[in-house]
Amino acid sequence: MKSIIPIFPLNLVMYPDSIYPLHIFETRYKKLINWCRTEKEGFGIVTKIDENISTVGCYVEIVEVINVFENGSLDILVRGRERFQTVSTELHPHGYIVAHVLPYFDDEHHAPSLPIENDTISKFKNILDRTEIKFDERYWKNFNKAQNKSFKIAEKSGMNLKQQQNLLSLRSESDRLKFLFQHFQKLEEYLDRAEVLKEIIAGDGYIN
C-alpha cells in the first residue's frame, strides 16, 4: 500500500482478507476502478455512517471483474488487505477522494490468550448451531487459515456498521475477540427469536 491512495466511502466495513462484491455505477468511481485496473493498484474503503466518514479503513485489491456493462458500470470482487488511517484528504480532478494514509497496525504483535479465543469461537459456533445457520466449507477453511480469527468471525457476526467500525479500529486481537464475545452474549437474548437472528447473521453480504 502506498502512502497516497484513492478512497471509496461506502456503507460497508471491509476487513483484512474479506472478499466482497461491489457494483460500480457512479462516473467518478468508474474512473477510479478503471485507473486501478490500468495501474494494477488498489484503493481504500472507508465506512460512511450517516454523514461521517471513518478515518480507519481497509485497503483492498480487485480480485475479479465479473461484469462490464455497456454504460461502463462494473461488478467486481475486492479482497481486503490491510488497515490504514487517513491523515488528510483532497479531491481528485475526477471527483473521487484521494487520501494520505498511514498503516494501522496492532499494538500487540503476539497471539491472543487461548481462553478468550476459544471462548469467543465457542460462543460463535453455539449461536450458529442454535439458529441452524450453516456456512459452507470454504468459509471454515478460510477461518482456520486466518491469522486474526476476529475479522473472519466479524464477517458473520450480525453487528451494525458502528459496531463493525469499532471492531476494525481496535488495535489488538484480544480486544477484538473480547468485543465479539460481549456482542454474542447480547445476541443470545434473541435466541428465542431464531429466525430474526438468522436473518441478522446470514445477511452480512461477505463472500465466504
N, C-alpha and C positions, 0 to 999 in steps of 0.2 A: 504494500500500500504506500502510495506517495503522500507527501505532506499536503498537497493540494488536490482535492478530488471533487467531482460533481456530486451533489446530493439530491435525493428524491424524498421529499416529505410524504409519508403515507399513514393511513390509519392502520398501521401494522408494526409489530415489533419483530425484527429479524434477530435470530440467534446464530452464533458461530456454528457451522455445519448444517444448519437448517436449509431445506430446499422449499421454495415457494413459487407458485405460478403468478405471473403478472400480466395484465392486459394493458398495453401502452397505446394510448389514443390521443393524448394532447400533443400538439405540434412541438412544443418545446421539449417534451420528454422523448418524442420520436427522434428528435435531433440528438438528444443526449445518448440514447441507446445506439443509434447509428454511429455516433462518434466512438462509443465504447467498442462496438464490433470492429470498426476500422482500425482503431489503435490497440485493440486487444487489452483494453483496460476495464476495470470495474468501476463501481460507483458506490456511494454511501446511501443507505436507507436510514432515515431518522423518523421517529414517530411523531405524528401530528395529533395532539389531543386537544379538542376544542380549537382554539386559535393559537395554542402554544406548540412550538416545535422543540423537541428534546435536543439536548446538546451531546448526549451519549447515543451513538448509533452503531450500526454494523456495516462493514464494508462487504460488498457482495460481488460475485463474478457471474457472468452469464454462462450457464452450462448448456443451454439448448434454446434455439429459436424454433418454436413449434409451428407457428403460422405467421406469414406476412400477407396482409390483406391489400387489396387494390388501392385503398386510400392511405397506405403506409403504416397503418396500425399493426402492432405485433403482439403475439402471445409468446412469452418467454418463460424459461425457468431460471431462477437465480439461486445460488448457494451462498450462505453466509460464511465469511472467512475470519474476520477479526473485528473487535470492537475499536471504536475511536471516540475521541472527544473533540467537539468543534471549538476552535479558538476564535475564529472570525469568519464572516461570510461576505460575499459580494455577488452581484448579479452578472451572469454571463450575457453577452450580447444576444444569444439565442433564447434568453428568457428563463433559464433554469439557474439554480443557485450553485455557486462554487464555494467550497469551504476550505479553510486552512485547518488541518486536524493534527492531533497527536494520538499515538497509540494509547489505548486504555487497558492497562494490564491489571491483573490481580495483585493485591498487596501480598497475599500468601502464595508461595510457589510450591508448597508441599501439599500432599494429598489430604483431604478432609479425614476426620476421625471415622473409623469404620462404623461405630454405633450410629452416628447421625446419618451417614449414607445408607446403611442397612435399614434403619427405621423409616427413612423417607421413602425408599424404594418399596418397602413392605407396605407402607400406608397407601402408596400409589397403586400397587397391584391389588390390594384389598378392595379399594374403591372400584377398580375396573372389574374385578370378579363379581362384586355385589351388584353392579349395574349391567353385568353381562356384556361389557364393551370388549370387542376383540380387535387387536391390531395385527396386521399381517407379519410374517416372519422377517420381512425387510426392516420394519421398524425395530424389532427386538435385536436384529443383527447389528444395526447401526447404533442402537442403545448400548449394547455390550462393548462395542468398539470405542464409544465416545470417551474422551479423556475427562470431560466435565459432564457428568450424568445430569446435572441440574438443567442444562439447556435442553436436552432431549426430553426430560420429564415436563419441562415448561411448555413445550410444543402442544402437549395433550393435557394440560392442567385445568383448563376452563377458567383461567384468570382473565380479568378485563384488561384493557390497554394500560391503565395506570399501574396495575399490579405487575403486568409483564415488563413495563418500562422500569419500574422499581427494581425488579429482579435483575434485569440486564445491567443496571447501574451498580449493583453490589460487587465489591472488589475481592470477594473470596468465595470459593466453592462451598465452604462450610456455612457461610451466611446465606447463600442461595438455597442450600438444602434445608436449612432451618426455616427459611421463609416459606418454602414449599410445604414442609411438614405442617406448619401452622395453618397454611391455606387449606390443606387436605383435612385437617381437624375440623375446620369450619364447614367444609363441603359435606362432611359426614352428617351434618344436621339435615341435609336434604336427601339422605339415602332412602327415606320413606317415599320420596317422590322420584323414583329411579329414572323415569322417562325424562323428567326435566333435567336431571344431572347428566343423563346420557347425551342429550342434545347439547348441553354446555360443553362437555369434554370432546365429543366427536366432531363438533363444528368449528374447530380452530383453523382448518384450512391448510395446515402444513402437510407436505408430502412426506410419507414415511421414509 
